[in-house]
Amino acid sequence: MYTLSGVGKTFRKGDATVAALQDVDLTIEDGDWLTIQGRTGHGKSTLLNILAGLDRPTTGTVELDGRDLATMRERELTEVRATSIGFVFQSFNLIPTLSAAENVEAALVPLGVPTAERRTRAAEALASVGLGGRVQHLPSEMSGGQQQRVGIARALVKRPRVLLADEPSGNLDEDTRDEIIQLLSTLREERNLTLVLVTHDTTLAYRAPRVAVMRNGRLMMRRDSRTDKAVSDS
């Protein structure tokens, strides 16, 4: 799946250079569930965007199935994002004038999927997240949890192999948060997805078999079920 080696990301801020990521090495295998925890501004969302192909590293390699996203042509990168990677946003990012079904269908338009198939797949995706009866509702007619379920359905409708979630429960109350995380866990198992989830919430983070912490742009593993033990900061 993913192999990251020596990944760094810098930004210019006035006359200064800011290091968002520093020398990140990481392996994510097929079917993994990795949670990346950390405070705001320490690089976790930057790392997720690089995994999604939404940003490129300044240094290092980001291989997905042996292909380096860092050096891939934009056309090839767009194809990978469209077919292999689903992204769930904290702020839902739904189009307010479109129904739930239309928001989900929108993810298939760039792929050239015929209209009838788009509608069928959108309905199936919404049913899989418990919204089979809400397909014609506008975002304003749904709760925050329901809107996030639409966002998850939109990511799933492409039938990706990887699901990346950036603070997917950050705008939700505690009960709804737990429902969304349980849904993501269930979908991962049912669809054999690789799930990478970013959160600042320690309670959520430790539901995952693998837990890493971002601190000042550096990634440290805290727990890895593959070794069946906690991992120290050293």
N, C-alpha and C positions, 0 to 999 in steps of 0.2 A: 504494500500500500504506500505509505509515506515514509521517506527517509530524508531528514534534514541534517545538513552538515555545515557547521560554521556559519550559520545564518545570522546576519546582522542587518539592521535597518537604521539609517540616520536621516534626520530632517534638518533643514536649515531654519533657524529661528532668529531672525535679525542677523547679527554678525556671528552668532554662535551655532555650533553643530550639536544637535541633540541625538543621543543614541537611544532609540526606542527598543531595539533588540541588540543583544551582544552575544555572539558566539554560541548560538543555540544549536544543540545536537538533539535529535529526537527521532524515534522510530515508532510508527503507528501501524499496527498490523490489521489485516482484514478482520472485521467484527469487533475490534476494540471499542471500549467506551472510556475515553480519556476526558477528565474534567481539568480545566486550567483555572486556578484560583489566583486572585491577586487584587490589590487595591487599584483604583482608577489611576491611570497615567503610568503604569508600570510595564505596559507592553502586551498585555494578553489579547486585546482586540486587534492590535497590529499583527500579531502572530496568526490569529484566526483569519484575517484578511489575506495574508500571504498563503495560507493553506487553501483558501478559496480561489486563489488566482485573481483576487481583486486588487492586489498590490504586489510589487516585486521587491525582493530583498536587495539591499545595497551590496552585500557580499554573501557568499555561500551558495549552496545548492538546495533546491526543494524538489525532490523527485516524487512523482506519483506514478506508481507502477513502472519505474525505471525511466520516466520522461521528466526532464528538468523544467518545471514551470517557470523558473527564473529566466531561462533563455528561449522559451517557446515563442514563436511568432504570435502576434495578437489574435489572428484568425484562428489558430490552433487552440489558443488559450480560451477563446470564447466558446469554441466547440466543447472543450473539456468541462467548462463551467455549466454549459447548457445540458450536457448529457450525463455527467458523473457526479456533480456536486449540488446538493440542496442546501440552502442557507435560510436560517430562521432568525429574524431580527427582534430586538427588544421592543421596538416601537411599532411592530406589526407591519408597517409599510403597505397597508392596503389602500387601494384607490377608492375614495369615499363614494364616488358616483356609480361604482360597479357592484353588482351583487356578489355574494360569496362565491357562487359558481363562476362568474365572470372573472373575478380576481384570480381564482385558481387556474382557469383556462388560459389566462394571459401568459402564464409561464410556458405554455406549449406553442404559442404563436410563432416565436422565433425558430422553432424546430420544424415548422411547416406541417404540423399535424393537421389532418383534415378536420373540418368543423364537427362532424358527427362523432369522430373519435375523441376530439377534445372534450366534448360535452359528456361523453360516457366516462372518460378517465377522471374528469373533474368531479362528477357525481360519486364515483367510487372512492376517490381520495377524501372527499368530505364525509362520506359514510364511515371511512376507516378512522376518522378522528371524532366520531360521534355527532356529526352535524348533518346527517342525511335529511333531516326535516327543516334545515335552515338554508337551503341552497339559493333561494331567491331573496334572502334578507340582505339589506345594505349594512355596512359596518356600523353605522349609527344606530341600527336596530339590534345590535348584539352587545353582550357584555365584553369586558376586556379578555376574559378567558376564552370566550367564543371567537373573538377576533384572532387571538393567538393560535387557536386551533385551525382557523382558515389559513393563517400564515404557514403552519406546519403542513397542511394539505397542499398548499401551493408548492412547497419544497418537495413533497413526496410525489406529486403528480408527474414529475419528470422521470420517476423511477431511478433515482440516483443510487450510487453505491456508498456515498459519504454524506452524512448530515452534519452540518456545522451550525451551532446555535450560540448566538451572542447574547448573553443575559436574557434568555427567553422568558424568564419569570420575573424580571426586574420591575415591571409595571403592574404586578398582580398582588392580590392579598395572599396571606399565608395558605389558606385552604386551596385557592385556585392554583397557586404556585405548585403545591404538592401534586395536584391533579395533572398539571402540564408535564412535570418531570416524570411522573409515573407513565403518562402516555408516551413520552419519548423513549422511556426504557422498554415499554411493551412493543412499540413499533420497531425498535432496534432488533429485538429478539425475533419478532415475526418475520421481518424482512432481511435479516442478516446484514444490517447496516453497520457501518463504522460511524460512531458518534463522537464528536468532539464538542464539548460544551464549555463555554466560558462563564464564570460566575464569581462574584465577590462573597457569596454566601457559603460559609464553611459547612453548614448542615447539608446543603445540596451537594457540595463538592464530594463529600465522603460517601455518597450513595454509589459512586462510580468505582469500578474495580481498579482504575488507575487514576491517580491524582497528582497533579503537578502544580507548582506555585511559580508565578512570575514575580520577580523582585528586581527593580532597577534594570529591566530588560534582559535579565538572565533567568533561565528556566531550571528549576530544581524539582526532581521527582520526590514526592512525599510518600506515595504508596504505589505498589505495583503488584497486582495479583499474580502476575506471571512468575514472580519470585517468592510469592506467598509471605511477604514481610513488608514492614514499613521501611522507608528509605530515609536516611538521615540527611541533614543539610550538608554534611561534609561530602 
